[in-house]
Amino acid sequence: MGDFVKGPVHEMDYHESIKQGIRLHRAVDVFTDNHALFKQSKSRISSARRRYAGIIIDLAYDHFLSVHWSVFSSDPRQTFISDFYLALAKNSSWLPERCEAIAQPMISGDWIGNYAQLAGISASLNGISRRIKRQFNRDNPLFNAVDEIESNYQSIEADFLAFFPLLSEHAKKVA
């Protein structure tokens, strides 16, 4: 949801727990975008797609979190995903319009579950490419950009494995 709301959090008409979640999401984004390891991962993306490297690496990191879930959480990944989808469905009526529009397709298509396979990441990148094309009437190089992850898989994975524990510690401090 944090990607779908704009403006000062204190002015938003949401429950305080939701506002705190938005603040945490934004803090995670700022930490990630400014971290040397994330920047290093982005630098691995070809110059033709460099403008969209943040999106590509963000999804690559989602993939690696899925692949290495048991390293970072004692809770089963499928339980986390099921709980997330249940909460999303239960609360979809108060989501921002753009977020509400993707909630049901996300659940029925098991987007989060599919992140463990590169085919799921590819589907997400291709979907983002189509939305950019539709929303801004602009061609973009995200279609089939999963090849960037495939060709740099081990290096990006190493970046992620070094980065994620640092992000987890940061998130605990700001939560």
N, C-alpha and C positions, 0 to 999 in steps of 0.2 A: 504494500500500500504506500510505503514511503516514496516510491518513485512516481506516484500518481497525484500527490498533493503538493501544492506550492504555497509559499508565503510563510509568515511568522506562525510558529506553532501555537503560541499563546492566544492568537486570534481565532483559532480553529474551533468549530463547534463539535468537538468530540469529547468523549469521556477522558478523564485524566490518564487512565492506563493506556489509551490509544495514543494520546499525545506523547507519552513517555516512549512508546514504541517507535513513533515517528522520529523523535529526538535521537534515539539509539540508532535507528536506520541511517539517519544523516551523519551521525558521528562515525559509524562504521564506513560509510561512503567516503568521508573526508580522510579518515585514516588510511583507507585502502588506496585511494587515488593519489595520495602524497607519499606513499611508502616506496622506498627504493626497490624492493623486490617486485612489487606490482609494476613499477615503471620498467624494470628489467624485463619482465614478461612481455609488456607491451612492445618493447624494442625488438622483440623476436618476430613480430608481425611484419610482413612485407610492406614496403613503402606504398604500394597500391592500395593497401587497406589500413594504413596507419591511422587515418582519421577515425576509424571505427575500432581501433585496437582495444580500447577500454571495454567495449561491449563484448568483443570476442574473448578477451581474457576473463572478464567477469563470468561468462558462461563456462569457460574452461575451468575456472576455479570451482564453480558449482559441480562440474563433472568430477573433479578430483576430490571434493568433499564427499560426494556420493561414493566414489570408489574406496576412499579411505575412512569412511564413516566410523568404523569401529575403533579407529585410533583416537578419535576425538570425542566420542560419546559412548557411554555404557548402555544407553537406550537403543533398542533396535531401530534401524533406519525406517523400516516399514511402519512401525508404531508412530514415529514422529510424523511421517508423511500422512498417515491416516488421520491423526489428530489435527494436523494442519488443515487438511481438506474439510474435515468436519466443522472446524471453527470458521473456515472461509464460507462454507455453505450456510451455516447458521447465521452468520453476520453479513451476508452479501447485500442485504437491503440498505445498509448505511454506508457502503463503500462508495468512493468517488465513481462517477459514471464510467470513466475509461477502465477503471479497475473492475467494476461490476461486470462489464462487458466480457472480460476475459476469465472471470472466476469459474463459470460453469465449463467452458472449454478446457480450462486448466485441470479441473477435477476429472471430467469425463475422459480426457486424453492422458491423464496421469503424467503431466509434464514433469513434475518434480521427480517422480519415480523413474522416468525415462532418462534423467540426467546421468545415470550411471553408465549409459551407453552413448558413444559418440553420435549414433543415429538420432538420439533424443536432443543432443546439443545442436546437431545439424538442422533438425526440424525447427528448433527455437530460433536459430540464426536466420533461417529462411523465412520464418514467420515475421520476424522483426524487419527483415528486408522488404517484405511485401507491405507491412504497415507504413514504413518510411516512404515507400513509393506512392502508396495511396494517400497518406496524410500530407506529404510535402511535394508530391508529383516530381520526385527526384530519384534518378537512378542511384544505386549505391552498390558497393562491392561486397555486401554481406552475404549475398546468395552464394552458397557453396563455400563459405569461409571456414567451414570446419576443417578444410585441408590445411589451414594455417596451424591449427591445433595438432593435427596428425603429424605434420612435418616437424614440429617442435615439441612433440609430446613429452619426452623425458626431461627436457630442460624446463618446460613450463611446470611439469609435475614437481620437479625439485624446488623451483621457486615457491610453488604453493605450499609444499611440505615445510619449508623454512618459514613462510609467512603466516600460515594459519594459527599456529600457537601464539604468535605475537598479537594477531588480531583478537583472538579469544581473550587474552589478558587485558587488552585495551577495552574490549566490550564489557568485561566484568567491572572495570574501574568506572566507566561512565554510566552503567546501568543503575 
